Amino acid sequence: MTGAAIEANGLGMKYRRGTGGWALRDCSFRLPTGRVCALVGPNGAGKSTLLALAAGFLRPVEGTVRILDATPAEARSRMAFVAQDKPLYPQLTVAETLWAGAELNPDTWDQAIAERVIGDLPKDARVRTLSGGRRTRLALALALGKRPELLLLDEPMADLDPLARHQLMGVLMAEAAEHATTIVMSSHILAELEGACDYLLLVDGGRVRLGGETEDILAAHALLTGPVRDLAPHTVVESRTTGRQLTALVRREGPVDDSAWEIAEPSLEELLLAHLRSLDTPTLLTPSAAQGGTVVREAVAAQ
């Protein structure tokens, strides 16, 4: 098993006193190094809080988080974080911003990749004059120019047009392939993540409900279509009935009878939306994602 880029154990964070206000609670998982991970979930699920804790900008109320086998503070020079608001110095020019990145990271700075990410941005333009999409390009250039081992991206491409998203996604994938950079990317664009990410963390209700290799999680589920009947022993994530026809997304608990059902593999988007609509479905973490190997072994073994 490879080393861990992020390892959370009982992680909890809340923003208000009292019993309410928990953004994360009893959140435990493990993300191996070298993966491109989609961090998904509804608004308010705790995705931004989890990334801020991993980056060391917040301290947990409960539990621990380890980054590259160190504390977030100890690992800060080895990771980069691009927040939703893309904080940059508005009075600096594009060229001055890249110069600052080089000065702050003299041992690792890669000017070539930073230049590739900013593309045709005018070097003499001040940050305050840039559109949201162009500020995003500059923030990503700073992050990638640092040559981090772990890159944390919170909704990084929400304000980019489709062509720019496609181009920058290509840069990110090339970076991950060439330098084994671990990338964690939160996004609501599920279809875009499906072709890019090989690992998945679904956060909902302040904890990770699905975690592990994307292929393994997809293979652990099946779309079944057939006459209305009992779906046991499989765990039903979501089902609907039209007349006498039943369609269900299930978590496989042993082999599926192909003489009784039409069987298909769900798309990543179908799988995630079904789990988000079905809050009572048990947690599923593959062995590589289970922190300490303690999470719902029955669900993992059912694959």
C-alpha positions, -999 to +999 in steps of 0.1 A: +000+000+000+013+034-009+018+062+017-011+086+026-015+120+012-043+128+037-053+107+067-082+118+089-091+101+121-124+112+139-120+146+124-145+172+137-150+209+131-179+233+141-184+270+138-209+276+165-210+268+202-233+242+217-245+210+201-252+224+166-230+239+139-209+208+131-194+211+096-175+178+100-181+151+127-163+118+132-148+120+097-123+092+090-106+082+058-073+077+040-062+091+006-032+073-009-005+094-026-004+098-064-042+099-069-064+124-086-093+126-062-128+141-068-142+156-036-179+158-041-211+165-020-239+190-017-235+226-005-228+227+032-216+191+033-181+200+047-159+199+016-144+234+020-139+228+057-121+195+050-098+212+025-091+241+049-083+217+077-059+197+054-042+230+044-037+240+080-059+271+078-083+257+105-077+236+136-100+207+143-123+207+173-120+169+174-097+143+159-066+146+138-056+151+102-022+141+088-007+154+056+021+134+039+028+117+072+032+151+090+010+178+105-005+203+081+019+230+094+049+207+089+037+198+054+029+233+043+059+237+020+050+204+002+014+213-006-005+241-023-041+252-018-064+272-041-094+284-022-128+293-037-121+331-034-087+328-051-069+352-026-042+373-045-026+407-040-048+430-061-021+457-065+004+434-080+008+427-117+007+392-132+045+393-136+050+405-100+027+377-087+048+351-104+080+367-091+066+365-056+058+328-061+094+322-072+108+341-043+087+323-018+095+289-032+131+291-044+139+254-042+109+241-061+096+269-083+090+259-119+085+290-141+078+270-172+046+254-159+035+287-143+039+304-177+020+276-194-010+279-170-013+317-174-013+314-211-019+347-228-026+368-197-009+402-201+021+403-177+017+439-169-020+436-160-028+442-123-047+415-105-075+438-096-083+443-133-085+406-141-118+388-146-127+359-123-116+334-148-082+350-153-077+353-116-083+316-114-056+309-140-032+330-121-040+313-088-035+279-104-002+290-119+010+300-084-001+266-070+014+245-098+046+266-101+053+256-065+056+220-077+036+206-047+034+170-037-003+176-028-025+201-046-058+210-029-084+227-051-117+241-038-141+246-068-111+257-089-128+261-122-163+273-114-158+306-131-140+293-162-157+289-196-158+252-209-128+256-232-106+271-204-118+243-180-108+217-206-074+232-211-066+236-174-079+201-167-054+188-192-026+207-175-036+192-141-037+157-155-003+161-172+011+173-139-003+144-120+010+119-146+045+134-149+052+142-113+029+118-093+012+149-078-017+140-056-046+163-065-078+167-045-104+187-064-139+196-052-164+204-079-201+203-088-194+194-124-197+157-120-194+147-157-161+166-159-147+147-129-156+113-143-130+112-170-103+129-149-103+114-114-093+079-103-103+083-067-135+095-050-145+110-017-183+117-013-188+140+018-223+144+031-236+152+066-201+161+078-185+127+070-172+106+041-200+083+029-182+069-002-144+066-005-120+048-027-109+040-062-136+052-086-135+019-106-139-002-075-168+019-062-186+017-096-180-020-098-195-025-063-228-012-077-252-023-104-282-008-122-309-036-122-340-035-144-368-062-144-402-072-130-410-060-095-396-084-070-374-086-038-339-072-043-324-091-013-296-097-005-284-066-022-284-032-005-308-008-023-294+027-028-324+039-048-353+023-067-383+033-088-413+014-101-430+021-135-460-001-139-447-037-134-411-026-141-385-020-114-353-001-119-329+000-089-293+010-081-280-015-057-248-022-039-238-058-048-239-082-019-227-112-038-234-122-074-264-108-093-288-132-110-285-122-147-314-145-156-337-123-134-324-089-141-310-067-169-277-055-154-257-024-162-229-004-146-240+031-135-222+062-146-203+081-119-229+109-120-258+084-117-241+068-087-233+100-069-268+115-074-284+084-062-263+084-030-270+120-024-308+114-026-305+083-003-291+095+030-296+062+048-274+041+025-245+026+046-210+040+043-187+023+018-149+027+019-126+005-001-096-009+018-072+018+006-096+045+019-104+030+053-085+047+080-069+020+101-090-005+082-119-001+107-147+012+085-177-010+076-158-040+066-190-058+056-197-033+029-162-034+016-161-072+016-193-073-004-174-062-035 
